[in-house]
Amino acid sequence: MPHTNVRIQPSADVDERAEIGEGSSVWHLAQVREGAVIGRECIVGRGAYVGSGVRLGDRCKLQNYALVYEPAVLEDGVFVGPAVVFTNDHYPRSVAPDGSLKRGDDWEAVGVTVRQGASIGARSVCVAPVTIGRWALVAAGAVVTKDVPDFALVAGVPAKRLRWVGKAGEPLEPAGEGRWRCPRTGEGYVEHDGVLSEDATSDGPGETEEGA
């Protein structure tokens, strides 16, 4: 379909059947396949790949050479660092047991889902099927093989949770009795049975102690 109010560099390969939202940019040598849907104010960096039918929400950033294979789904505000890979096959093979070349309909694609506000660090690999929770942070070079909880900071091979982070991306500070606090925004969070959520009783963003 026609792409209006969108910046597409001449060297990018954007299929006419892709949908790209207003205010988005697709940079040099990037490829956006047929049926892909990219929301508003997104950035698709140099050499990035967006597979057939992949869906990106609004204000997502795919950094240079990120590879997002179908059927991945990224919600609003997701950051994907340079050279990140989202896989899409349980048991990848080039050929069938009889030695014949496998075709696109010879296997069932599985996808990576990234929830709102999450960030995926440079050169990390997310092995489908896996879900990255809201506002989670995957450290650079991590290999994610299982679901990541909301607000979790995970790192390593395979990735494991190290800390909790807030919406600002910074590690949270303990505030006693299962409560946590963001040092940047002052937002409060509550941990219960290994799950972190926003503290409904918190006053929300405000001045930090340093700025009070």
Summary of the structure (lengths in Angstrom):
residues: 212
radius of gyration: 19.0
end to end distance: 51.6
largest distance: 70.3
contacts: 695
relative contact order: 0.08
helix: 3%
strand: 34%
